[in-house]
């Protein structure tokens, strides 16, 4: 057992502080406490302290070199530290984390993320953002906890995008805790930042509940069956189901209809095969109701990134034999929404390609944001970049209403 009082007399004084600093640095960097350490411009008191420790002259000159192996042997032999220099250093300095081991533990914790990004290159920018912001280390300073957090996040992200699942169910199935993805949980913070990147926006978000709901919806996750909804007009519906009757009544009145995800589960809509027009913004649907009323053909509004209810309605319509045409905003966000839709359902451009953009005489605001290729028209991105202006649906309403008429 070490003699702490004797150790302090030998190594705990002001004249040997430099030696303890060298030991601390080695311990931090995971280096062995062996070999030679040197102090330049040593004072006479510092030299005498080392001589007392070693029991011999400590050389001459301005610098002072000390063999850590010799110090280890002296401490063991004298009984002041029978377990050697490493034990003495821990007693005098305290616990010192091993930087090499800690760095290795953190590197191992991030391996599942790197494997995920290798499978999903769309998440490369998200991975870089995690490193730049140190988000994981801010959520937990322990690499072991971080490893569990990251592994669980990867398990959740492996299920996304989904064709439509409740947030609580996703959490229960991937984490064993129905509240594991609740707002404010570290896991939700990490997964939601990735969902935003998949949605085509910055990973940090704006902190609002509406933005979080929209970002979850972009990867097919809904907060509950009632908060996820879809806006439609002119869908004929049938009289055999409640949802079908709601649609039929709304069509007869020429009024927009809001359907929740709950109303769309296992619903038979009774919509006949034919063209369904799909728009990005509610203003198109509202204007169609004002001008066309009961005569408006089937029209669905995705209202930004599609919610779970939007996906459900489009899937039901496709099952009934519907064909789709789509129009959105001529900007980078609009292109990303179009790409998301096209990944799920086939649709033809509805005045939503390079030729339509170039032929439009109206001018909106300046084009901003991160560019995106349009999967349905390789020429659309170059056309947008050349002209440099965005054109929202509101600016081309007359043409869209004429098409519907």
C-alpha positions in Angstrom: 0.0 0.0 0.0 1.4 3.4 -1.0 2.6 5.8 1.7 0.7 9.0 0.6 2.5 11.3 3.0 5.9 10.2 1.8 4.8 10.4 -1.8 3.8 14.0 -1.3 7.2 14.8 0.3 9.0 13.2 -2.7 6.8 14.3 -5.6 4.1 16.6 -4.3 6.2 19.8 -3.8 6.4 22.9 -6.0 9.8 21.9 -7.3 8.4 18.6 -8.8 5.3 20.1 -10.3 6.8 20.0 -13.8 7.4 16.2 -13.4 3.8 15.6 -12.5 2.7 17.7 -15.5 4.8 15.5 -17.8 3.2 12.4 -16.2 -0.3 13.9 -16.6 0.3 14.6 -20.3 1.5 11.1 -20.9 -1.5 9.6 -19.2 -3.9 11.9 -21.2 -2.3 10.7 -24.4 -2.3 7.0 -23.4 1.5 6.9 -23.4 3.5 4.6 -21.0 5.2 6.2 -17.9 8.6 5.2 -19.0 11.6 6.7 -20.8 13.3 10.1 -20.3 11.6 13.5 -19.5 13.6 16.7 -19.7 13.1 20.1 -18.1 14.9 23.0 -19.8 16.4 25.7 -17.6 15.9 23.9 -14.3 16.4 25.9 -11.1 18.7 24.8 -8.4 15.7 23.9 -6.2 14.2 21.7 -8.9 17.5 19.9 -9.4 17.9 19.3 -5.6 14.3 17.9 -5.4 15.1 15.3 -8.1 18.4 14.4 -6.4 16.5 13.8 -3.1 14.0 11.6 -5.0 16.7 9.5 -6.8 19.3 9.6 -4.0 22.1 10.7 -6.4 23.5 13.7 -8.3 21.2 14.7 -11.2 23.9 15.8 -13.6 25.0 19.3 -14.5 24.1 22.0 -17.0 20.9 24.0 -17.4 18.6 21.2 -18.4 17.4 18.4 -16.1 16.7 14.9 -17.5 14.9 12.3 -15.4 14.5 8.6 -16.2 10.9 7.6 -15.4 12.0 4.0 -15.2 14.4 4.9 -12.5 11.8 6.9 -10.6 9.5 3.8 -10.8 12.2 1.6 -9.4 13.0 4.0 -6.5 9.3 4.3 -5.5 8.9 0.5 -5.5 12.1 -0.1 -3.6 11.5 2.5 -1.0 8.0 1.3 -0.3 6.5 4.8 -0.9 4.6 3.3 -3.9 5.0 -0.5 -4.0 2.9 -0.6 -7.2 5.1 1.8 -9.0 5.0 5.2 -10.7 1.6 4.8 -12.4 -0.1 4.2 -9.0 1.8 7.1 -7.4 0.7 9.4 -10.3 -2.9 8.4 -9.9 -2.8 9.1 -6.1 -1.1 12.5 -6.6 -2.9 13.7 -9.8 -6.2 11.9 -9.6 -8.1 10.1 -12.3 -6.9 11.1 -15.8 -8.9 10.0 -18.9 -6.9 8.2 -21.5 -7.3 10.3 -24.6 -6.3 7.5 -26.9 -8.8 5.1 -25.5 -11.5 7.7 -25.3 -10.9 8.7 -28.9 -11.0 5.1 -30.0 -14.3 4.6 -28.1 -15.8 7.7 -29.8 -14.6 6.5 -33.2 -16.2 3.1 -32.6 -19.5 4.7 -31.5 -19.7 6.5 -34.9 -19.1 3.4 -37.0 -22.8 2.6 -37.4 -23.4 6.1 -38.7 -20.7 5.8 -41.3 -22.1 2.4 -42.4 -25.6 4.0 -42.7 -24.3 6.9 -44.8 -22.5 4.5 -47.1 -25.9 2.9 -47.8 -27.7 6.2 -48.0 -25.5 8.9 -49.6 -28.3 11.5 -49.2 -27.3 11.6 -45.6 -23.7 12.7 -46.2 -24.4 16.4 -45.4 -26.2 15.3 -42.2 -23.2 13.2 -41.1 -20.9 16.2 -41.7 -23.2 18.5 -39.8 -23.1 16.1 -36.8 -19.4 16.4 -36.7 -19.3 20.2 -37.2 -21.9 20.9 -34.5 -20.7 18.1 -32.1 -24.4 17.4 -31.5 -23.9 13.8 -30.2 -21.2 15.0 -27.7 -23.5 17.8 -26.6 -26.3 15.2 -25.9 -24.0 12.9 -24.0 -20.3 13.2 -23.0 -20.0 9.4 -22.5 -18.9 7.4 -25.6 -20.6 4.3 -24.3 -24.0 6.1 -24.0 -23.3 7.7 -27.3 -22.8 4.3 -28.9 -26.2 3.1 -27.7 -27.8 6.3 -28.8 -26.3 6.1 -32.3 -27.0 2.4 -32.7 -30.7 3.1 -31.9 -30.8 6.1 -34.2 -29.5 4.0 -37.1 -32.1 1.3 -36.3 -34.9 3.9 -36.5 -33.5 5.5 -39.7 -33.3 2.1 -41.3 -37.1 2.1 -41.3 -37.4 5.5 -43.0 -38.8 6.7 -45.2 -42.0 4.8 -44.3 -45.2 4.3 -46.2 -47.0 5.6 -43.2 -46.5 4.8 -39.5 -47.5 6.5 -36.2 -44.6 8.0 -34.3 -45.4 6.1 -31.2 -45.5 2.8 -33.1 -42.2 3.5 -34.8 -40.6 4.3 -31.4 -42.1 1.1 -29.8 -40.9 -1.1 -32.7 -37.4 0.3 -32.9 -36.6 1.2 -29.3 -39.0 -0.8 -27.1 -40.3 2.5 -25.7 -43.4 4.1 -27.3 -42.1 7.5 -26.0 -38.6 7.0 -27.2 -39.0 9.5 -30.1 -41.0 12.1 -28.1 -39.9 15.8 -28.6 -36.9 16.7 -26.6 -35.5 13.1 -26.3 -31.9 12.9 -27.5 -32.8 10.1 -29.9 -35.6 12.2 -31.5 -33.2 15.1 -31.9 -30.8 13.0 -33.9 -33.3 11.2 -36.0 -35.3 14.3 -36.8 -32.2 16.1 -38.0 -31.7 13.3 -40.5 -35.3 13.5 -41.6 -34.9 17.2 -42.3 -32.0 16.5 -44.6 -34.0 13.8 -46.4 -36.7 16.4 -46.8 -34.2 18.8 -48.4 -33.9 21.4 -45.6 -31.1 22.2 -43.1 -30.8 19.6 -40.3 -31.3 22.1 -37.4 -34.9 23.1 -38.3 -36.6 26.2 -36.9 -37.6 24.7 -33.5 -41.4 24.9 -34.1 -43.8 22.1 -33.5 -45.3 22.6 -37.0 -41.8 22.2 -38.6 -41.2 19.0 -36.6 -44.6 17.6 -37.6 -43.8 18.4 -41.3 -40.4 16.9 -41.2 -41.7 13.7 -39.7 -44.4 13.6 -42.3 -41.7 14.0 -45.0 -40.4 10.5 -44.1 -43.8 9.0 -43.7 -44.2 9.3 -39.9 -47.3 10.9 -38.5 -47.8 12.2 -34.9 -51.3 10.6 -34.7 -54.2 9.6 -37.0 -56.0 12.9 -36.6 -53.3 15.5 -37.0 -52.3 14.1 -40.4 -54.7 15.3 -43.1 -55.1 15.9 -46.8 -57.0 18.5 -48.7 -58.9 17.5 -51.9 -61.7 18.6 -54.2 -63.9 17.0 -56.8 -63.3 13.4 -55.8 -66.6 11.6 -56.5 -66.6 9.1 -53.7 -69.1 6.3 -53.1 -72.1 5.7 -50.9 -70.8 2.4 -49.4 -68.4 3.9 -46.8 -68.5 6.9 -44.5 -65.4 8.4 -46.2 -66.9 7.8 -49.6 -70.1 9.6 -48.6 -68.1 12.5 -47.2 -66.4 12.9 -50.6 -69.6 12.6 -52.5 -71.3 15.3 -50.4 -68.3 17.6 -50.8 -68.2 17.1 -54.6 -71.9 17.8 -55.0 -71.5 21.0 -53.0 -68.3 22.0 -54.9 -66.5 22.4 -51.6 -63.0 21.3 -50.5 -62.8 18.3 -48.3 -60.3 17.7 -45.5 -59.7 14.0 -44.7 -57.7 12.7 -41.8 -55.5 9.7 -41.9 -58.0 7.9 -39.6 -60.7 8.4 -42.2 -58.5 6.9 -45.0 -57.6 3.7 -43.2 -59.2 0.7 -45.0 -61.5 3.1 -46.9 -63.0 2.3 -50.3 -63.2 5.7 -52.0 -65.1 4.6 -55.1 -63.2 7.1 -57.3 -63.3 6.0 -60.9 -60.1 5.5 -62.9 -59.0 8.7 -64.6 -56.8 11.7 -64.3 -56.2 13.2 -60.8 -54.5 16.6 -60.8 -52.1 17.2 -57.9 -50.9 20.6 -56.8 -48.5 21.8 -54.1 -50.4 24.7 -52.6 -53.9 25.1 -51.1 -54.5 28.3 -53.1 -54.9 26.3 -56.2 -57.5 24.1 -54.7 -59.4 27.0 -53.0 -59.4 29.0 -56.3 -60.7 25.9 -58.2 -63.5 25.6 -55.7 -64.4 29.3 -56.1 -64.4 29.3 -59.9 -65.4 25.7 -60.8 -67.4 24.5 -57.9 -69.1 21.1 -58.5 -67.6 21.0 -62.0 -64.0 20.8 -60.8 -62.4 17.5 -61.7 -60.5 15.4 -59.1 -57.8 17.6 -57.4 -55.5 16.8 -54.5 -53.2 19.2 -52.6 -50.0 17.9 -51.1 -49.5 21.2 -49.1 -45.7 21.0 -49.1 -44.0 17.7 -48.3 -46.7 15.0 -48.4 -48.1 13.9 -45.0 -49.0 10.3 -44.2 -52.6 11.2 -45.1 -51.5 12.5 -48.5 -49.6 9.3 -49.2 -52.6 7.2 -48.1 -55.0 9.0 -50.3 -52.7 8.8 -53.4 -52.2 5.1 -52.8 -55.9 4.5 -52.6 -56.5 6.5 -55.8 -53.8 4.6 -57.6 -55.4 1.3 -56.5 -58.6 2.5 -58.0 -56.8 3.1 -61.3 -56.1 6.8 -61.1 -53.4 8.4 -63.2 -51.7 11.6 -61.9 -50.4 14.8 -63.2 -48.5 17.2 -60.9 -47.7 20.9 -60.6 -45.6 22.6 -58.0 -43.7 25.7 -57.3 -40.8 26.4 -59.6 -38.1 26.6 -57.0 -35.7 24.1 -55.4 -38.2 23.1 -52.6 -40.8 22.5 -55.3 -38.5 20.3 -57.2 -37.7 18.2 -54.1 -41.3 17.7 -53.4 -41.8 16.6 -57.0 -38.9 14.1 -56.7 -40.4 12.7 -53.4 -43.8 12.2 -55.1 -42.2 10.6 -58.2 -40.3 8.1 -56.0 -43.7 6.9 -54.7 -46.2 7.3 -57.5 -45.9 7.8 -61.3 -47.0 11.2 -62.5 -46.8 13.3 -65.6 -45.7 17.0 -65.5 -48.6 19.4 -65.4 -47.1 22.6 -66.7 -44.1 21.6 -64.6 -41.1 21.2 -66.8 -38.4 23.3 -68.4 -40.5 24.3 -71.4 -43.4 25.5 -69.2 -41.0 27.4 -66.9 -39.3 29.1 -69.8 -42.6 30.0 -71.5 -44.0 31.7 -68.3 -43.8 35.4 -68.6 -44.6 36.2 -64.9 -41.6 36.7 -62.6 -41.4 35.9 -58.9 -38.7 36.5 -56.4 -35.0 35.5 -56.7 -34.3 31.8 -56.6 -32.5 30.8 -53.4 -31.5 27.6 -51.7 -29.6 24.5 -52.6 -30.2 23.4 -56.2 -31.8 20.0 -57.0 -32.2 18.0 -60.2 -35.7 17.2 -61.3 -36.0 13.5 -61.8 -38.8 14.0 -64.5 -37.0 16.6 -66.5 -33.2 16.9 -66.6 -33.5 20.3 -68.3 -35.5 22.0 -65.5 -32.6 22.6 -63.1 -30.4 24.3 -65.8 -33.4 26.4 -66.8 -34.0 27.6 -63.2 -30.3 28.4 -62.8 -30.1 30.4 -66.0 -33.2 32.5 -65.2 -32.6 32.7 -61.4 -36.2 33.4 -60.4 -38.8 31.3 -58.6 -42.4 31.1 -59.8 -45.0 30.0 -57.2 -48.3 28.4 -58.2 -50.2 31.5 -57.3 -48.6 33.3 -60.2 -49.8 30.8 -62.8 -53.3 30.2 -61.4 -55.2 31.3 -64.5 -53.4 28.7 -66.6 -54.0 25.9 -64.1 -57.7 26.8 -63.7 -58.1 26.8 -67.5 -56.7 23.3 -67.6 -59.1 22.1 -64.8 -62.0 23.9 -66.6 
